Amino acid sequence: MLVVEDEPKMAALLKRGLEREEYAVDVATNGDDALWAAGEIDYDAIVLDAMIPEPDGFEVCRRLREGGRWSPVLFLTARDAIDDRVRGLDSGADDYLTKPFSFDELLARLRSLTRRQPVERAPELRVGSLVLDPARRQVWRGDTLVPLSPKEFAVLEYLMRNAGRVVTRRDILDHSWDWAYEGRSNVVDVYIRYLRDKIDRPFGCDDIETVPGFGYRLKDPST
């Protein structure tokens, strides 16, 4: 098991407690060391603090998933805001526990994570000349890599998973924003425009259709 924690007393506490439960434990104190260790060893689980020397825990988790490393990740951090939880889970974590915490609860969550079957790499999505790789968080139009923001990626992924079907603005909000979102009502239209400017217009395509009175549809050439 890998513990990523830069506070020496907490790192020692976790290592000692986990070793008493007969786990073999490595400790990393910064993001670079965590990425190196997790890239070299297929750990049964990773206990990851969000607030570590750069790259921070969120970025470490995101890079691991992009690199195809699927060890279960449990965030253990003092950052307890809803936005932080959402960010942690969106980065690819499997669970999120805030400090202060019960060591018994930590052990129970780790037992649950390590009982699960290894997570398989998510398959690529293909709609016409669009290709989306959920694991690497990358999108191509033909042979061209198209950089997208995390939210643009989420909206496009939802459209591609529902290619050929009309989806409402409410559908897109529910699947691409967290439940506590209370922002502008036209935010979906804004992100649709961003996507058209990146994946359609530069390539002479018009695949994202507006369906007046309903929402949007991504054309599916196969249908």
LOLUM-783747 format. One record per residue (C-alpha): residue number from 1; residue in one letter; x, y, z. Coordinates in nm, 3 decimals. Example, Ala and Ser with C-alpha at 12.3 -4.5 7.8 and 13.67 -1.06 7.14 Angstrom:
! residues 2
R    n  res       xx       yy       zz
R    1    A    1.230   -0.450    0.780
R    2    S    1.367   -0.106    0.714
END
This chain:
! residues 223
R    n  res       xx       yy       zz
R    1    M    0.000    0.000    0.000
R    2    L    0.119    0.354   -0.074
R    3    V    0.063    0.640    0.171
R    4    V    0.114    0.988    0.025
R    5    E    0.141    1.235    0.313
R    6    D    0.384    1.523    0.368
R    7    E    0.316    1.577    0.740
R    8    P    0.572    1.351    0.916
R    9    K    0.363    1.270    1.224
R   10    M    0.056    1.180    1.020
R   11    A    0.263    0.974    0.777
R   12    A    0.422    0.783    1.066
R   13    L    0.081    0.728    1.230
R   14    L   -0.069    0.588    0.911
R   15    K    0.230    0.368    0.835
R   16    R    0.240    0.227    1.189
R   17    G   -0.135    0.166    1.203
R   18    L   -0.153    0.000    0.861
R   19    E    0.149   -0.219    0.932
R   20    R   -0.023   -0.341    1.250
R   21    E   -0.299   -0.463    1.018
R   22    E   -0.031   -0.651    0.821
R   23    Y   -0.019   -0.418    0.522
R   24    A    0.317   -0.355    0.358
R   25    V    0.341    0.024    0.342
R   26    D    0.551    0.265    0.136
R   27    V    0.542    0.638    0.208
R   28    A    0.579    0.926   -0.038
R   29    T    0.592    1.286    0.082
R   30    N    0.534    1.477   -0.243
R   31    G    0.357    1.444   -0.575
R   32    D    0.661    1.356   -0.783
R   33    D    0.763    1.072   -0.552
R   34    A    0.403    0.946   -0.547
R   35    L    0.385    0.938   -0.927
R   36    W    0.717    0.756   -0.949
R   37    A    0.625    0.496   -0.685
R   38    A    0.276    0.430   -0.825
R   39    G    0.422    0.404   -1.173
R   40    E    0.671    0.139   -1.062
R   41    I    0.452   -0.072   -0.829
R   42    D    0.096   -0.195   -0.870
R   43    Y   -0.026   -0.109   -0.517
R   44    D   -0.335   -0.270   -0.366
R   45    A   -0.447    0.082   -0.265
R   46    I   -0.318    0.438   -0.239
R   47    V   -0.402    0.668    0.054
R   48    L   -0.354    1.015   -0.088
R   49    D   -0.351    1.357    0.078
R   50    A   -0.472    1.639   -0.144
R   51    M   -0.243    1.904    0.004
R   52    I    0.103    1.774   -0.077
R   53    P    0.395    1.954   -0.245
R   54    E    0.329    1.993   -0.616
R   55    P    0.190    1.826   -0.804
R   56    D   -0.094    1.815   -0.551
R   57    G   -0.302    1.507   -0.479
R   58    F   -0.572    1.591   -0.733
R   59    E   -0.315    1.620   -1.009
R   60    V   -0.137    1.303   -0.896
R   61    C   -0.462    1.106   -0.919
R   62    R   -0.548    1.252   -1.258
R   63    R   -0.205    1.166   -1.401
R   64    L   -0.219    0.813   -1.265
R   65    R   -0.552    0.751   -1.435
R   66    E   -0.428    0.910   -1.757
R   67    G   -0.129    0.676   -1.742
R   68    G   -0.350    0.370   -1.702
R   69    R   -0.267    0.309   -1.334
R   70    W   -0.585    0.178   -1.170
R   71    S   -0.489    0.107   -0.807
R   72    P   -0.780    0.215   -0.583
R   73    V   -0.724    0.569   -0.453
R   74    L   -0.866    0.697   -0.124
R   75    F   -0.825    1.069   -0.059
R   76    L   -0.751    1.139    0.308
R   77    T   -0.745    1.514    0.355
R   78    A   -0.855    1.809    0.566
R   79    R   -1.022    1.965    0.261
R   80    D   -1.386    1.890    0.329
R   81    A   -1.574    2.131    0.101
R   82    I   -1.817    1.977   -0.148
R   83    D   -1.616    2.123   -0.436
R   84    D   -1.305    1.945   -0.308
R   85    R   -1.489    1.613   -0.280
R   86    V   -1.626    1.652   -0.631
R   87    R   -1.281    1.749   -0.763
R   88    G   -1.125    1.447   -0.595
R   89    L   -1.376    1.201   -0.734
R   90    D   -1.365    1.366   -1.078
R   91    S   -0.987    1.323   -1.082
R   92    G   -1.038    0.947   -1.063
R   93    A   -1.041    0.870   -0.689
R   94    D   -1.250    0.582   -0.558
R   95    D   -1.328    0.725   -0.213
R   96    Y   -1.283    1.042   -0.005
R   97    L   -1.236    1.061    0.373
R   98    T   -1.182    1.387    0.562
R   99    K   -0.956    1.460    0.861
R  100    P   -0.999    1.419    1.152
R  101    F   -1.097    1.060    1.089
R  102    S   -1.157    0.731    1.266
R  103    F   -0.880    0.482    1.194
R  104    D   -1.138    0.202    1.207
R  105    E   -1.337    0.375    0.934
R  106    L   -1.022    0.418    0.724
R  107    L   -0.950    0.046    0.757
R  108    A   -1.308   -0.044    0.665
R  109    R   -1.295    0.171    0.353
R  110    L   -0.960    0.025    0.250
R  111    R   -1.093   -0.328    0.297
R  112    S   -1.387   -0.240    0.075
R  113    L   -1.162   -0.093   -0.195
R  114    T   -0.916   -0.382   -0.195
R  115    R   -1.198   -0.639   -0.222
R  116    R   -1.308   -0.491   -0.552
R  117    Q   -1.194   -0.635   -0.880
R  118    P   -0.930   -0.428   -1.063
R  119    V   -1.091   -0.152   -1.266
R  120    E   -1.064   -0.214   -1.637
R  121    R   -0.956    0.061   -1.867
R  122    A   -1.265    0.237   -2.004
R  123    P   -1.311    0.176   -2.377
R  124    E   -1.276    0.456   -2.628
R  125    L   -1.590    0.622   -2.762
R  126    R   -1.614    0.669   -3.140
R  127    V   -1.875    0.873   -3.325
R  128    G   -1.786    0.941   -3.684
R  129    S   -1.438    1.095   -3.689
R  130    L   -1.458    1.187   -3.318
R  131    V   -1.267    0.966   -3.074
R  132    L   -1.281    1.016   -2.696
R  133    D   -1.058    0.824   -2.455
R  134    P   -1.211    0.840   -2.101
R  135    A   -0.900    0.698   -1.932
R  136    R   -0.649    0.938   -2.087
R  137    R   -0.899    1.226   -2.097
R  138    Q   -0.816    1.298   -2.459
R  139    V   -1.022    1.374   -2.770
R  140    W   -0.930    1.347   -3.138
R  141    R   -1.101    1.467   -3.453
R  142    G   -0.952    1.228   -3.704
R  143    D   -0.578    1.234   -3.636
R  144    T   -0.585    1.573   -3.462
R  145    L   -0.569    1.589   -3.084
R  146    V   -0.819    1.851   -2.960
R  147    P   -0.741    1.998   -2.615
R  148    L   -1.055    2.040   -2.401
R  149    S   -1.114    2.174   -2.053
R  150    P   -1.246    1.921   -1.794
R  151    K   -1.600    2.057   -1.827
R  152    E   -1.591    2.060   -2.208
R  153    F   -1.471    1.701   -2.193
R  154    A   -1.756    1.602   -1.960
R  155    V   -2.020    1.760   -2.185
R  156    L   -1.877    1.600   -2.500
R  157    E   -1.851    1.259   -2.330
R  158    Y   -2.221    1.277   -2.239
R  159    L   -2.316    1.377   -2.593
R  160    M   -2.108    1.093   -2.738
R  161    R   -2.257    0.835   -2.503
R  162    N   -2.598    0.948   -2.627
R  163    A   -2.506    1.000   -2.992
R  164    G   -2.807    1.020   -3.221
R  165    R   -3.042    1.100   -2.930
R  166    V   -3.177    1.439   -2.824
R  167    V   -3.058    1.538   -2.477
R  168    T   -3.202    1.832   -2.286
R  169    R   -3.007    2.107   -2.116
R  170    R   -3.124    1.961   -1.783
R  171    D   -2.983    1.621   -1.881
R  172    I   -2.645    1.775   -1.959
R  173    L   -2.643    1.976   -1.636
R  174    D   -2.731    1.669   -1.428
R  175    H   -2.454    1.459   -1.580
R  176    S   -2.176    1.715   -1.623
R  177    W   -2.213    1.944   -1.321
R  178    D   -2.231    1.845   -0.954
R  179    W   -2.569    1.839   -0.779
R  180    A   -2.499    2.161   -0.588
R  181    Y   -2.451    2.370   -0.904
R  182    E   -2.653    2.692   -0.891
R  183    G   -2.487    2.892   -1.166
R  184    R   -2.620    3.054   -1.481
R  185    S   -2.908    2.883   -1.657
R  186    N   -2.738    2.928   -1.997
R  187    V   -2.412    2.758   -1.897
R  188    V   -2.491    2.455   -2.115
R  189    D   -2.536    2.677   -2.422
R  190    V   -2.202    2.842   -2.347
R  191    Y   -2.020    2.508   -2.334
R  192    I   -2.192    2.383   -2.647
R  193    R   -2.058    2.693   -2.823
R  194    Y   -1.708    2.622   -2.686
R  195    L   -1.727    2.265   -2.817
R  196    R   -1.846    2.374   -3.161
R  197    D   -1.554    2.616   -3.179
R  198    K   -1.311    2.333   -3.103
R  199    I   -1.442    2.009   -3.252
R  200    D   -1.674    2.122   -3.534
R  201    R   -1.595    2.453   -3.703
R  202    P   -1.215    2.411   -3.741
R  203    F   -1.281    2.082   -3.924
R  204    G   -1.571    2.198   -4.140
R  205    C   -1.817    1.986   -3.942
R  206    D   -2.158    2.057   -3.795
R  207    D   -2.211    1.749   -3.578
R  208    I   -2.360    1.913   -3.267
R  209    E   -2.717    1.998   -3.362
R  210    T   -2.957    2.230   -3.182
R  211    V   -3.306    2.080   -3.155
R  212    P   -3.532    2.383   -3.094
R  213    G   -3.748    2.350   -2.787
R  214    F   -3.567    2.035   -2.667
R  215    G   -3.190    2.056   -2.646
R  216    Y   -2.898    1.915   -2.842
R  217    R   -2.804    1.608   -3.042
R  218    L   -2.469    1.476   -3.160
R  219    K   -2.508    1.334   -3.511
R  220    D   -2.431    0.963   -3.536
R  221    P   -2.328    0.867   -3.892
R  222    S   -2.384    0.498   -3.813
R  223    T   -2.758    0.561   -3.777
END
